[in-house]
């Protein structure tokens, strides 16, 4: 079985667990770091199913998962798991949430091997691995737009820290006059999905957790997109991903914008 198929099956195991949990039990909705940061029984059921599938197929690999943290391994390969990305959307009955999984070789060098994003409500998915990229609607292709002024972009707006949300809104405000328009799904993985399939030309995400970043980067790059990392004036790390020429232009602009204040 090729790596892309394995990764997709792992992500689908999480999606199946979410569907089963949603159908038969109270979701036990709780908050974690703040009022915008939810965890539910569906998140935890998805994570359990994903971990079980990884242990069956790749028992010696390490895992980093959003809810349970680090699980050690001995192969130098790590799975990075977001069992339900966009939980606030899920809780509010909105469709933009996803199960996202990536595989990264950590040793002897850090290389992203593949990733998958599954959007259960839409019934679609994209997956990359070992040079293969596939999607439920055919081969995904990132946008080939060449000018930022003609681009539809997304900017991640942090849900955890009020000051970060305010800074990100100011960054978005500075970018809006330079782009065609802005969209935001409320799920990093769903935004990356749209970049990989050409529905968005680029996205900017700031200080993202590995599970919010690596599955999306894997599918975007496999679909012909590019990414750049920019260090902002307060030390935060912005990742820009999408159509290669747009990424270059957007990264240069962000590099010159004030972010700390």
Helices and strands as residue ranges (DSSP letters): H 3-24, E 30-31, E 38-39, H 41-57, E 62-65, E 69-71, E 77-85, H 87-91, E 98-105, E 111-119, E 124-129, E 132-135, G 148-150, E 152-155, H 162-176, E 181-182, H 188-196, E 202-206, H 210-222, E 226-231, E 237-242, H 244-255
